[in-house]
Amino acid sequence: MLFGITYETWVTVCKMYFTLKIGTKKAYLQCFPFSKLSEEDQKYIISVPFFEKYINSGAFVMFKAVMLRTENFIQKSDNSFRDASLVSPILYLILQSIGKEISLKYISERPNNIEVYYAGSYEHMRPLYKQDYDDFFKSINVDLEQYQYFIKTDISNFFSNINLDVLMRQIDIVCNCNTPQISQIHLRLYKELFAYCGDGKFPLIDNSVVSSYLASVIYLDPIDCKIYQYIEKNISVFTDFRIIRYVDDMYILVSSEKPIETLYTTYNEIRNEYSSILKEIGLTLNSIKCCIKPTYEINDELKKSLYDEYVNDKKCDIETLFKGQLLCFINDIRKELSVNHYITIEKYNNFIDKHFSSADIEFTGNEVFNYFIYENKSEFESNETVTAIVQLIEQDVSFIYIDPKRLTIMIMNTHNDSAIKIFLNQLFIRNRANKWNSYDTTIAIAYLIQSQFRHIDLLEIFKDKCPELYRYYDIFCRSSFCHLEQEKHAEKFLSIINGEKKSFFLYYMYLIEQHKNNNLAMFAYFKNFFDRITAHLAFITHYEPNAKRPNYKRYYKEGDTKKFYAQVKNVDVDNIIQEAHILRNANPLSHASADLIDRDSPSKDIRDSIDNLNSLIDEFCQLRGI
């Protein structure tokens, strides 16, 4: 297993995402490709032959489509963009599988009095955050009467500041402290894959259990232990305490006989200590969002998910409680635009809180608004509401840029041809005026997903403005993505290598270093891959008639390599191989001479040599009918 993924894990992870509701699959660009899989496609992907050929061997790294990674357009509540990635569906499943394998081996060091929840669950094989957030909320409330106060903490830009070296070291320390469970090669492969998917950083990917698990459970594990031990040993004014955390939001429930006015010094001490501990692993405490309050005020801080059916054993009828509020919300936006001719993000969020918040429930305004946009569209059955949205669009369609995804879906929920036409026309006007930006891209993505990518003209703009995103659509969203054999060049290599994992490892590391623009390392790995491929070619063409296996020790030699490829007549074999060996022998990553330190070898020479070696393989294969 090149990447340490067992067949059992592969099947379990695949089924976790294949069984998502169709509406969920079609709500996110990352998950949309799963909606294009037939039952037969799903059976094929989880089959033993597929697993053995592509996953277990590591052969998937040879396929450009599988290794596709580009930026995704995910917004924060303040309308700015997260540093998020979009990866191929196969690579997405591989990432989740790696996370599952790590979770099976990682045993947390934190005391039992600390509970940690994250978005999804490997234990229960849940891919979405809904149930786990509800469990978190229930856990906090179950014994709330036993505690008088709570301390809340928050970490600034948590995911974007996770250090992959620190993360992998923590996995290594815990999983390999007694009996080695994750090899050093696997740790290296994982780290490089995470960095590749995150464009050099910890990967933030839509609905990714692995990202949330690694960040929440593993990365903060020693931090939880340190702050717990500090409180236990140094804080005498607490008679009891308990720590519950959801991702990076930590709540310390506190029992104390002291009045809260006397605890602020203690609170500051804990906050400062926590901040210092976080600094050790490159994280920063968001002091503005930290507080100490009586527990009866906890719901002012704790944000409840909509997806728990019951709140305090009472069923919440959101539709009834907020009936007509979408219309009021739209009318307030219209009034604001009429008076000021624009609307700020602050004003917009105030309108959401005004119309979708209630003192009777713990749901946030944003959560209720999301519910009406994504989950329950009953309000859009009102002609009055639809008319108001149409009038708003006719008044000033630019308002959608303040919240592109949700407002685009809101407009589409009207099913009003006039409204949708006006809204789309705005995109075309901006494109013709060369004003297209990331918000337009977000709007286009939302529309295309909801319309099943059926707008040809918009797709053409998409192709021009966002070629990598268009490529993602073209490969994975038009039809099933499971037929990897269509990538003939990669399949040719698979037939040559025949499942030999070391070759896939070398090619993978070549890709990784290429992505990082580390030319010396890139060439070192590719030259080793070329030598190994040459040995395979010699074996399958019976160049050495009596050989029982590829002779890997022979074809790193310049002379033997030239002799083997001498049968290729269409290229300058001697010069190509000579130049490659000069670069290899001068490369400080490959040879002790390290001559490249003393002379300048342009990156073009290195890349040209790789291209020439690839051409040499292709010419040989064509000659021999491989």
C-alpha positions, -999 to +999 in steps of 0.1 A: +000+000+000+020+030-012-002+055+006-012+031+034-049+029+025-066-004+031-094-017+010-118-016+039-111+021+045-114+029+008-148+012+006-161+028+038-150+063+027-164+060-008-198+049+005-198+078+030-198+103+001-217+082-024-247+080-001-250+118+004-284+132-005-286+143-041-294+178-029-262+180-009-241+167-038-255+194-060-250+222-035-212+222-036-188+222-065-165+198-046-193+172-042-211+178-075-192+151-094-206+124-071-241+133-085-229+121-119-220+086-108-244+057-117-248+027-094-225+008-117-199+036-115-200+035-078-196-003-077-166+000-101-148+026-079-152+005-048-143-028-066-112-047-057-097-043-093-101-005-093-086-003-058-057-026-066-049-009-099-051+027-090-052+032-052-033+005-035-004+007-060-004+045-059-008+046-097-034+074-094-005+098-093+002+092-130-032+106-140-033+144-147-071+144-141-068+127-107-041+151-096-060+182-106-060+209-080-072+245-083-086+273-061-122+272-049-143+302-042-156+300-006-166+331+013-164+341+049-192+359+067-175+392+061-177+387+023-139+380+019-126+347+004-111+318+022-079+303+009-097+272-002-088+244-027-109+223-051-095+189-059-105+160-082-131+137-067-107+107-067-080+128-049-107+140-026-117+104-016-080+095-012-075+125+012-105+114+033-091+078+033-057+089+045-075+108+073-094+077+082-062+056+084-046+081+106-076+082+129-075+045+134-039+047+147-039+080+165-048+078+202-054+112+218-033+123+247-059+147+262-076+140+295-111+124+296-125+157+309-119+173+275-144+167+247-135+176+211-159+177+182-151+185+145-170+189+112-179+153+104-169+121+122-146+092+113-159+072+142-194+073+129-184+079+092-204+111+089-191+135+061-210+166+072-209+188+103-246+189+112-249+160+137-215+166+153-223+203+159-255+192+175-237+167+197-213+195+207-242+218+216-259+190+236-227+181+255-223+217+266-259+219+278-262+185+294-246+195+328-247+232+324-264+238+358-234+224+376-212+253+364-216+290+372-194+305+345-179+298+311-147+310+294-149+311+256-118+313+233-113+316+196-083+312+173-075+337+146-075+322+110-071+287+124-069+266+093-047+289+073-021+290+101-017+253+107+019+243+102+022+210+084+056+202+099+042+205+134+011+184+124+032+156+110+056+157+140+026+153+163+013+123+143+048+107+143+052+112+181+019+097+190+015+069+164+052+058+165+061+063+201+061+025+210+053+003+180+057+021+146+023+023+130+028+049+102+061+047+083+083+076+077+076+072+040+039+075+046+044+105+067+063+121+039+038+112+013+009+125+034+026+158+042+035+164+005-001+155-006-016+178+020+007+206+009+000+199-028-038+200-023-035+232-002-011+249-026+018+248-001-004+251+030-027+230+051-056+222+027-090+238+033-115+219+012-153+219+012-169+192+034-135+176+041-135+154+072-098+149+070-090+187+072-113+191+102-101+160+120-064+167+116-068+203+127-092+198+155-082+164+170-045+161+163-031+196+159-046+210+191-042+178+211-010+189+230-024+224+233-055+210+251-033+190+274-012+220+283-040+244+291-059+217+310-028+209+331-021+246+337-056+253+350-056+221+371-022+230+388-024+267+390-060+279+393-072+274+428-104+295+426-121+269+404-137+240+423-143+222+390-140+227+353-146+210+320-133+218+285-155+213+254-143+223+220-158+224+185-129+228+160-111+259+174-140+273+195-132+263+231-155+265+260-142+261+296-172+254+319-162+266+354-175+260+389-164+286+415-177+300+448-163+334+438-184+361+422-176+368+386-162+402+394-133+386+412-125+362+384-113+385+357-077+384+369-079+346+367-096+348+333-068+370+320-042+347+334-058+317+316-062+337+284-026+348+284-013+313+291-034+299+263-022+326+239+014+317+248+009+280+243-008+286+209+022+308+199+044+277+202+027+261+172+022+293+151-014+301+162-028+334+175-056+339+200-084+361+188-088+381+221-117+401+208-139+369+207-127+357+241-148+363+272-159+351+306-196+351+314-222+334+336-234+301+320-270+314+316-256+337+289-238+309+270-264+308+242-255+344+234-220+330+225-227+295+214-242+292+180-267+264+175-270+244+143-303+242+126-301+206+120-311+193+154-348+188+154-353+197+190-342+225+212-347+219+249-370+190+240-393+213+220-397+210+183-387+242+165-410+252+137-387+275+118-411+279+089-439+292+112-417+312+135-401+332+106-430+331+081-430+362+059-395+374+071-379+367+038-403+393+022-395+418+050-358+412+045-361+419+007-381+450+013-356+464+037-328+459+011-350+477-014-355+506+009-318+508+017-309+509-020-336+535-027-322+558+000-284+553-002-280+536-036-258+509-020-257+486+009-228+478+032-219+443+045-226+455+080-261+468+071-268+436+052-258+414+081-279+436+104-310+429+082-303+392+084-301+393+122-332+416+123-354+392+103-340+358+110-331+359+147-353+353+177-348+354+215-369+322+217-343+300+199-306+297+198-303+297+161-283+325+146-298+348+119-274+334+093-284+298+101-321+306+097-314+325+065-294+295+052-323+272+061-347+291+039-321+294+011-308+259+010-332+236+029-367+249+030-379+270+001-415+275+013-412+313+013-406+312-024-441+298-030-454+333-021-461+354-052-456+385-031-421+374-022-412+364-057-425+398-070-404+417-044-372+398-054-379+406-091-385+442-083-353+443-063-333+429-092-349+454-116-340+481-091-304+472-087-290+438-096-256+447-082-268+439-047-260+402-052-223+410-050-226+415-012-235+378-008-230+361-042-237+325-035-268+328-013-284+356-032-278+338-065-296+307-052-323+330-038-329+344-072-329+310-088-354+298-062-379+322-076-380+302-109-388+336-125-374+338-160-374+376-160-354+378-127-329+352-138-324+369-172-317+403-156-293+387-131-275+368-159-273+398-181-254+416-153-227+390-156-225+393-194-223+431-192-194+429-167-176+404-188-179+426-219-166+456-199-136+435-186-148+440-150-151+403-142-138+395-107-139+367-080-174+377-070-186+372-106-169+338-105-187+329-073-221+339-088-214+320-120-204+288-100-236+291-079-258+295-110-241+268-130-244+242-102-281+250-096-288+249-134-268+217-139-243+235-160-268+240-188-259+276-198-236+274-228-228+312-230-219+314-194-198+283-197-178+300-224-171+330-202-162+305-174-138+288-198-121+321-206-120+336-171-114+305-150-098+278-172-088+255-143-123+256-129-137+250-164-114+220-167-128+207-134-163+210-148-153+195-182-137+164-166-159+158-136-192+175-139-203+166-174-204+129-169-189+102-147-153+106-137-145+070-129-131+059-163-094+067-158-084+044-186-094+071-210-061+089-201-041+068-225-006+082-217-010+073-181-024+039-188+007+032-210+029+039-181+008+016-159+012-012-184+050-007-183+054-004-146+029-032-138+020-021-103+056-016-091+052+010-063+087+025-062+082+039-097+049+055-087+067+069-056+094+085-077+069+100-102+048+113-073+077+131-058+087+145-092+052+160-095+054+174-060+087+191-066+075+203-099+045+219-083+068+236-058+091+247-086+120+230-069+139+222-101+169+204-087+147+180-066+123+177-095+150+166-119+166+142-093+133+123-089+125+123-126+159+110-136+155+082-111+120+075-125+134+075-160+161+050-151+135+027-134+111+030-164+140+021-187+146-011-167+109-020-170+110-014-207+141-035-211+123-063-191+090-063-210+107-062-244+131-090-234+162-069-240+179-092-216+164-126-226+172-144-194+162-117-170+135-127-145+129-092-132+138-056-142+175-048-137+173-016-119+210-014-112+220-014-148+201+015-164+213+044-143+246+040-162+250+063-192+266+037-215+240+010-209+212+034-213+225+047-246+229+012-259+193+003-250+177+034-267+200+032-297+171+014-316+152+048-315+162+066-347+140+097-347+158+116-319+194+123-309+196+096-283+233+101-273+229+138-267+197+135-247+211+108-224+245+125-221+229+158-211+207+141-185+236+124-170+256+156-168+228+172-150+223+142-127+260+140-118+262+178-112+230+178-091+239+181-053+207+161-046+220+132-066+258+132-067+286+142-043+303+162-070+276+189-066+290+208-096+258+228-101+267+248-070+296+262-089+279+268-122+246+282-133+223+258-150+191+275-161+158+259-151+151+257-189+179+233-193+165+211-166+130+212-179+142+206-215+161+175-203+129+161-187+109+168-219+136+151-240+136+120-217+098+118-219+100+120-257+126+093-257+102+070-238+073+078-261+094+072-292+106+038-279+070+028-270+058+038-304+086+018-320+078-013-300+041-010-301+037-004-264 
